[in-house]
Amino acid sequence: MGGDERGAVQMSGPVAPLPSGRQHTLAAHGQELVVVEVGGGIRRYRAGGREVLDGYEPGSVCDGARGQPLAPWPNRLEDGSFEWRGRRLQAPLSEADARNAIHGLVRWSAWTLTGATDDTLVLGHRLHPQPGWDWTLDLEVTYSLGPAGLAVSTAATNLSREACPFGLGWHPYISAAGGSVDELRLTVPAATALRSDGRGLPAGRRPVAGTGEDFNAGRLVGADHLDVALTDLARQSDGRAVVTVEHPSGGVEPVRLWMDEPFRWVMVYTGDTLPDPDRRRRGLAVEPMTCPPNMLRSGEGMIVLEPGGRVEASWGIS
């Protein structure tokens, strides 16, 4: 059943809280999941005794958005500003060097455990109005462990009196099993790549066919430095698009990350620009997104939630 896992901290006086807050552990079907209070994301996911995700330690601050939900927008917002129905909003520049606001507003907020069963954890967060954001949203994430693996369902409900723009993303890193992402074989069923400029903002599109961003047939990542948004995803009969990450050396089951229809984009990132050199290329970020970067400016992929409106999107790992 869902529990509260705390690291042992030796010190005089009160025990310091962990940097990621309360640790909620779920163990079922030969899997173990640890989700955290700060950001509401995944710190650890193991299956069959193997670290499936490249997470982080209990005593560490989450780096590189590992396992975090990204809302009410994923990726970058140019200059941290956008216009909505005749007014201009300005969010803090959380990627100051590039003059962008990145990955939304909930990554460092406290999320509350609102439900738990033998194979499910539910975390919630209410996003209140603040600089650059005028709306109240209820966010809820349901984590489930089943025989097929991990499923993550995110719901957003607009509690405001007016419609609001919304986008969602997630940022898990598939573990390279102690090696480098160079050794991974990647398959992404995408027809189109987004060009980006030096600030990581959209600068046009191109077909992936015949380029280094074509992973439709599956190939080694090798020395490629990837930080690319891909779309026009081929889907299975159940509406899911599936990204597959394999260890060609054998002995390790492939990881299949699936995403349902609201997730129309996926970002693939080899971690070359992470601040800590020791964390670079240790895991491959495969990021489901409902929209491309800069959605609040371009409007592309924008979900408009009317007052009381709700949207739900799911992804998972098998």
GIQUIGI-V227867 format. One line per field, one symbol per residue. phi: phi as a letter, one per 20 degrees, with the letter a starting at -180 (. if undefined). psi: psi as a letter, one per 40 degrees, with the letter a starting at -180 (. if undefined). burial: I if it has 9 or more other ideal C-beta (glycine too) atoms within 8 Angstrom, else O. A space follows every 10 residues. Layout:
phi->???
psi->???
burial->???
This chain:
phi->.gcdecfede aenfffffge mfdddccalm ccccdcfenm deebbcblmd ffdeebfged egdmmgmefd bebemdcglm cbdblncddc egefdfgemc dcmmcdfdee ddfdabcfcb ccdcbdeega gnbdcdcedb dddcdcgepe ccddccceee ecfcfbbcbc cfdffelndd fgeeddccec ecdefcefem dgcocbffgn dfdedfenaf flegddbcec blefcffene ecddccdffn ncffddedbe ffeecbedbe mfdfgegfef mebdfcdfbe begmgfeenf mfedefgnfc ccbcbacc
psi->ihahhiihhh iiaihiiide aihhhhhiff ihhhiidhee ahdhhihfei hdigaiidei hhiffheiih ieiiaihhee iiihfeihih iigegddefi hhfaeedeih ihheihadei ihiihhhiii heheihhhhh hhhhhideah hhhhihhhei eiiiiiiiii fihhiefeai edeihhhhgi eiihiiaeef ihfiiiiehe ieehfdehii daehhhghhi afhhiideei ihhhhiheei ehiihhhiia ddgeihhhhe feeidhdeeh fdihhhhhie iiifdeddeh ehhhhiheii ihiiiih.
burial->OIOOIIOOOO OOOOOOOIII IIIIIIOOOO IIIIIIIIII IIIIIIIOOI IIIIIIOIOI OIIIIIIIII IIIIIIIIOI IIOIOOOOIO IOIIIOOIII IOIIIIIOIO IOIOOIOOII IIIIIIIOOO OIIOIIIIII IIIIIIOOII IIIIIIIIII OOIIIIIIII IIIIIIOOOO IIIIIIIIII IIIIIIOOII IIOOOOOIOO IOIIIIOIOI IOOOOIIIII IOIOOOOOOI IIIIIIIOOO OOOOIIIIII OIIIIIIIII IOOIOOOOII IIIIIIIIII IIIIIIOOOO IIIIIOIOII IIIIIIIO
